[in-house]
């Protein structure tokens, strides 16, 4: 379902016959931000992790053209989408619920960058109670090869070989020129998402799930971001799955992945709510 401008899915917990594990507190809301080219049916598999825990889940993926083209040209088109996504919490009157983000790849990370900026600059949105963020296969920093592979994965099912080759070549050239060669000049107008998030003012806990076998997002980029947060003494957890491919950690290690997400969710709620939190 969705409004006129935002194609999202929201799933509420089934009416429980027994007492909610969240006690006196309202259900947590988990906002899932999909990777570039992600379909809702893929996110739905992940959302069951949280839905089974009695959470409200909102799933949203920005259009791949916006992720790969518009943002690469330095147009902050995702900022308005980020604002509309957060406003949904007020529309559904769940703005007082503890909020967790689950962010996939750079496509989700780009959108999350603007969400963070809004949460710290917009007085109305600062009322929201974010308690944690999970990153899956993100963030990456100006990896031309990985970006081309990601776009190729999006284009391959629906385009012929010649068009795909030309599109990928043009995209690679654009990234090299605008985001690398001219970046010292253009960063004053549009700082890339990785650099912008180096100064992320958020203090809530973060969990990074990644793999050194990821061919699209360098594990070094993820580990550098983890190191920056730990240097600031911010609560930061991480796990290297070592052998799983890009956004494939859950598919390859479903039990380990879901256990880590559930544990992180519960820990975030307990820390945010204090000793009054009632566990199941």
PyMOL commands that set and color helices and strands:
alter all, ss='L'
color gray80, all
select helices_A, chain A and resi 40-51+64-73+78-91+105-121+125-127+144-155+161-181+183-186+193-197+219-231+249-252+254-276
alter helices_A, ss='H'
color red, helices_A
select strands_A, chain A and resi 9-11+29-33+56-60+98-104+129-136+205-210+236-240
alter strands_A, ss='S'
color yellow, strands_A
deselect
rebuild
show_as cartoon
